């Protein structure tokens, strides 16, 4: 249940030519404390409840627990979340042995597009596509839980 990933900004939209799937995601936070975030997500027609622990010093890994919940339960929980919502499209983009999750944000985070790649260890090598920009792993302002509190358009 340890999540290891790296996060990057995106240089341009050329990644879209390699997309294998895309899903609209709406999510909110029941708790957004850095030590433990509790997220409710509607991923297409499927609901999820996710708990994440505090990130490692490098920002690369942290505890993550996730459970599928019915869509109706996710919608009900979204009603009692902290103020703010994340609205984005997630694109899956294969590259080498990995698949990047590219999130294009809407609403108050319009204009922000980031990519994450999940790894099996913090030092695992991976192919870097040409559209991958600056690494922002561990920079709290890019965490979804922080984008709710201080949206990209306010930077």
C-alpha positions in Angstrom: 0.0 0.0 0.0 3.0 2.3 -0.6 2.5 4.6 -3.5 5.7 5.6 -5.3 5.4 8.2 -8.1 7.0 11.2 -9.8 5.1 14.2 -11.0 5.9 16.5 -13.9 4.5 19.5 -15.7 3.6 19.1 -19.3 5.3 21.1 -22.0 2.6 20.8 -24.7 -0.5 18.8 -25.8 1.5 16.4 -28.1 0.9 13.7 -25.5 -2.7 13.5 -26.8 -1.7 11.6 -29.9 -0.7 8.6 -27.7 -3.7 8.6 -25.3 -5.2 5.1 -24.9 -8.1 6.2 -22.6 -9.5 9.3 -20.9 -11.9 9.7 -17.9 -13.5 12.8 -16.4 -12.8 12.9 -12.6 -14.5 15.0 -10.0 -13.1 14.9 -6.5 -13.3 16.5 -3.1 -11.7 16.2 0.3 -13.3 15.1 3.6 -9.9 15.9 5.2 -7.0 17.7 3.5 -4.5 17.7 6.4 -1.0 16.9 5.0 -0.6 14.0 7.5 -3.7 12.3 6.2 -5.9 13.2 3.3 -9.3 11.6 2.8 -10.4 11.9 -0.8 -13.8 11.2 -2.4 -13.6 10.7 -6.2 -16.1 10.1 -9.0 -14.0 8.5 -11.7 -16.4 8.3 -14.6 -19.3 6.2 -13.2 -17.2 4.6 -10.4 -16.8 6.1 -6.9 -13.7 5.8 -4.7 -12.7 6.6 -1.2 -9.0 7.1 -0.7 -6.8 7.8 2.3 -3.2 9.0 1.8 -0.5 9.5 4.5 2.2 12.1 4.6 4.8 12.1 1.8 8.4 10.9 2.3 11.0 13.6 2.5 11.6 13.4 -1.2 7.9 13.6 -1.9 8.1 10.4 -4.0 6.3 7.9 -1.8 3.5 7.7 0.8 0.9 5.4 2.2 -2.2 5.0 0.1 -5.4 3.0 0.8 -8.3 3.0 -1.7 -11.7 1.4 -1.8 -14.3 1.3 -4.6 -17.7 2.7 -3.5 -21.0 3.0 -5.4 -21.5 6.1 -7.5 -24.4 7.3 -5.3 -22.3 7.0 -2.1 -19.5 9.1 -3.8 -22.0 11.7 -4.8 -23.4 11.9 -1.3 -19.9 12.2 0.2 -19.0 14.9 -2.3 -21.8 17.0 -0.8 -20.1 17.1 2.6 -16.5 17.7 1.5 -14.4 20.7 2.4 -15.0 23.7 0.1 -13.6 23.4 -3.4 -13.5 20.6 -6.0 -11.1 19.2 -8.4 -12.4 18.8 -11.9 -10.1 17.2 -14.5 -9.7 14.8 -17.3 -7.2 12.0 -16.8 -5.5 10.6 -19.9 -3.5 7.3 -19.8 -0.4 7.6 -22.0 1.9 4.5 -22.4 5.6 5.2 -22.7 8.2 2.5 -22.6 7.4 0.1 -19.7 5.2 2.6 -17.9 1.9 4.4 -18.3 1.7 8.1 -17.5 -1.4 9.5 -16.0 -1.8 13.0 -17.4 -4.3 15.3 -15.7 -5.8 18.3 -17.5 -7.5 20.5 -15.0 -10.6 22.7 -15.4 -12.4 25.4 -13.4 -10.1 27.4 -11.1 -7.2 25.1 -12.1 -7.7 25.6 -15.8 -4.3 25.8 -17.6 -2.6 23.3 -15.4 -1.6 19.9 -16.9 0.6 17.5 -14.9 1.7 13.9 -15.5 2.4 11.2 -12.9 4.2 7.9 -13.3 4.0 5.2 -10.7 7.1 3.3 -10.0 8.1 0.1 -8.0 11.0 1.9 -6.3 12.1 5.5 -5.8 15.2 5.0 -8.0 13.4 3.0 -10.8 14.4 4.2 -14.3 11.7 5.1 -16.8 11.4 6.6 -20.3 10.8 10.3 -20.5 8.6 11.4 -23.4 9.4 14.7 -25.2 6.3 16.4 -23.8 7.4 15.9 -20.2 8.5 19.1 -18.6 9.9 20.2 -15.2 9.7 17.6 -12.4 7.5 18.9 -9.5 7.5 15.8 -7.3 7.1 16.7 -3.7 6.1 20.3 -4.4 3.0 20.6 -2.2 1.3 23.3 -4.3 0.8 20.7 -7.0 -1.0 18.2 -4.7 -4.7 18.0 -5.6 -5.5 18.6 -1.9 -3.7 21.9 -2.1 -5.1 22.9 -5.5 -8.5 22.9 -3.8 -7.3 25.4 -1.2 -5.0 27.5 -3.5 -6.1 27.0 -7.1 -3.6 27.3 -10.0 -5.4 30.5 -11.3 -4.5 32.3 -8.0 -0.7 31.7 -8.4 
